[in-house]
Amino acid sequence: MKRSRDRAASELFAALYPRLAGWCRRLVDDDETAHEIASEAFTRLWARWTSVEEPRGFLYVTAANLVRDHWRQLERERRAVRRVTAEVAVRPHAEQADPSVRLLVQSLPERLRVPILLHYYADMPIREVSALTGRKEGTVKADLHAARELLRVHLRRSLDHTP
């Protein structure tokens, strides 16, 4: 029993780790951090191995939460650096005008950000996003639409303010 569980876990790792780490890499823009996040997601899965019904979904939702935590930590660090160097008065508008899609996705409310990350960055179908988030498919579609509209507005505003 334990041997077959270990083999299943090993096969799951071999099948999913590269794609999960690659997905994390696109979100955090750093190889080492991406591998740390993917590894931590697997570590958390192993801790709950017998009680997780959908391991792939568990991994991606866990990784999305870890990416969000990473982004929050980066933002806290940026704010601290700005305070120390007094850059706040000089550059607030320049940062708002950054058209980076990743930064814009990061700024979305969690209700909209999670479906975007799962659907567009993890290539999960709406049905699967619905199951993982516990929302109806119509709600997921509406959230994806709302998120795209917000991103479109922010991108347009960012591009209008570029010199």
C-alpha positions as CSV (number, residue, x, y, z in Angstrom):
1,M,0.0,0.0,0.0
2,K,2.7,2.5,1.0
3,R,4.9,1.5,-1.9
4,S,2.0,2.1,-4.4
5,R,1.2,5.4,-2.8
6,D,4.9,6.4,-3.0
7,R,5.0,5.3,-6.7
8,A,1.8,7.3,-7.4
9,A,3.3,10.4,-5.7
10,S,6.5,10.0,-7.6
11,E,4.7,9.7,-11.0
12,L,2.5,12.7,-10.2
13,F,5.7,14.7,-9.4
14,A,7.4,13.7,-12.6
15,A,4.2,14.5,-14.6
16,L,3.3,17.8,-13.0
17,Y,6.3,19.5,-11.5
18,P,7.9,20.8,-14.7
19,R,4.7,22.5,-15.9
20,L,3.9,23.8,-12.4
21,A,7.3,25.3,-12.0
22,G,7.1,26.8,-15.5
23,W,3.8,28.3,-14.7
24,C,5.2,29.8,-11.5
25,R,8.2,31.1,-13.4
26,R,6.0,33.1,-15.7
27,L,4.2,34.6,-12.7
28,V,7.2,35.5,-10.5
29,D,9.8,36.1,-13.2
30,D,12.6,34.2,-11.3
31,D,13.7,30.6,-11.7
32,E,14.7,30.0,-8.1
33,T,11.5,31.5,-6.6
34,A,9.4,29.5,-9.1
35,H,11.1,26.2,-8.0
36,E,10.7,27.1,-4.4
37,I,7.0,27.8,-4.8
38,A,6.4,24.6,-6.9
39,S,8.3,22.5,-4.4
40,E,6.4,24.0,-1.5
41,A,3.1,23.2,-3.2
42,F,4.2,19.6,-3.6
43,T,5.3,19.5,0.0
44,R,1.9,20.7,1.1
45,L,0.3,18.1,-1.1
46,W,2.4,15.3,0.4
47,A,1.3,16.4,3.9
48,R,-2.3,15.9,2.9
49,W,-1.8,13.2,0.3
50,T,-4.5,10.8,1.6
51,S,-7.2,13.5,1.9
52,V,-6.7,15.4,-1.4
53,E,-9.1,14.3,-4.1
54,E,-7.8,16.4,-6.9
55,P,-4.0,16.7,-6.6
56,R,-3.5,18.8,-9.8
57,G,-6.0,21.4,-8.7
58,F,-4.7,21.4,-5.2
59,L,-1.1,22.1,-6.5
60,Y,-2.2,24.9,-8.7
61,V,-4.4,26.6,-6.1
62,T,-1.7,26.2,-3.5
63,A,0.9,27.6,-5.9
64,A,-1.4,30.5,-6.8
65,N,-1.7,31.4,-3.1
66,L,2.1,31.1,-2.7
67,V,2.6,33.4,-5.7
68,R,0.2,35.9,-4.2
69,D,2.2,35.8,-0.9
70,H,5.4,36.3,-2.9
71,W,3.9,39.3,-4.7
72,R,2.7,40.8,-1.4
73,Q,6.2,40.3,0.1
74,L,7.8,42.0,-2.9
75,E,5.4,44.9,-2.6
76,R,6.2,45.3,1.1
77,E,9.9,45.3,0.3
78,R,9.4,47.9,-2.5
79,R,7.5,50.1,-0.1
80,A,10.2,49.8,2.5
81,V,12.9,50.7,0.0
82,R,10.9,53.7,-1.2
83,R,10.5,54.9,2.3
84,V,14.2,54.6,3.0
85,T,15.3,56.2,-0.2
86,A,12.4,58.8,-0.4
87,E,11.5,57.7,-3.9
88,V,7.8,57.9,-3.2
89,A,7.5,61.5,-4.1
90,V,9.5,61.1,-7.3
91,R,8.1,57.9,-8.9
92,P,4.5,57.1,-7.9
93,H,3.1,58.0,-11.4
94,A,5.7,56.0,-13.3
95,E,4.8,52.8,-11.4
96,Q,1.1,53.3,-12.0
97,A,1.8,53.7,-15.8
98,D,3.7,50.4,-16.0
99,P,1.7,48.4,-18.6
100,S,3.1,45.0,-17.5
101,V,0.3,42.5,-17.7
102,R,1.7,40.5,-14.8
103,L,1.7,43.5,-12.5
104,L,-1.9,44.3,-13.6
105,V,-3.0,40.8,-12.9
106,Q,-1.3,41.0,-9.5
107,S,-3.4,44.1,-8.8
108,L,-6.7,42.4,-9.5
109,P,-9.0,41.6,-6.6
110,E,-8.5,37.9,-5.5
111,R,-12.0,37.0,-6.7
112,L,-10.9,37.9,-10.3
113,R,-7.2,37.1,-10.1
114,V,-7.5,33.4,-9.2
115,P,-9.7,32.5,-12.2
116,I,-7.3,34.5,-14.5
117,L,-4.3,32.7,-13.1
118,L,-5.9,29.2,-13.3
119,H,-7.6,29.7,-16.7
120,Y,-5.0,31.7,-18.7
121,Y,-1.7,30.9,-17.0
122,A,-2.4,27.3,-16.0
123,D,-4.5,26.5,-19.1
124,M,-7.3,25.0,-17.1
125,P,-10.8,24.9,-18.7
126,I,-13.6,26.9,-17.2
127,R,-15.2,23.7,-15.9
128,E,-12.0,22.8,-13.9
129,V,-11.6,26.4,-12.6
130,S,-15.2,26.2,-11.5
131,A,-14.6,23.0,-9.6
132,L,-11.4,24.2,-8.0
133,T,-12.9,27.5,-6.8
134,G,-16.3,26.2,-5.8
135,R,-18.0,28.7,-8.1
136,K,-20.5,28.0,-10.9
137,E,-19.2,28.0,-14.4
138,G,-21.3,31.1,-15.3
139,T,-19.8,32.9,-12.3
140,V,-16.3,32.0,-13.5
141,K,-17.1,33.2,-17.0
142,A,-18.4,36.5,-15.6
143,D,-15.3,36.9,-13.3
144,L,-13.0,36.2,-16.3
145,H,-14.9,38.8,-18.4
146,A,-14.8,41.4,-15.5
147,A,-11.1,40.7,-15.1
148,R,-10.4,41.2,-18.8
149,E,-12.3,44.4,-18.8
150,L,-10.4,45.8,-15.8
151,L,-7.1,44.7,-17.5
152,R,-8.1,46.4,-20.7
153,V,-9.0,49.6,-19.0
154,H,-5.7,49.6,-17.0
155,L,-3.6,48.8,-20.1
156,R,-5.3,51.5,-22.1
157,R,-4.8,54.0,-19.2
158,S,-1.1,52.9,-18.9
159,L,-0.5,53.3,-22.6
160,D,-2.2,56.7,-22.8
161,H,0.2,58.0,-20.0
162,T,3.4,56.8,-21.6
163,P,5.6,59.6,-22.9
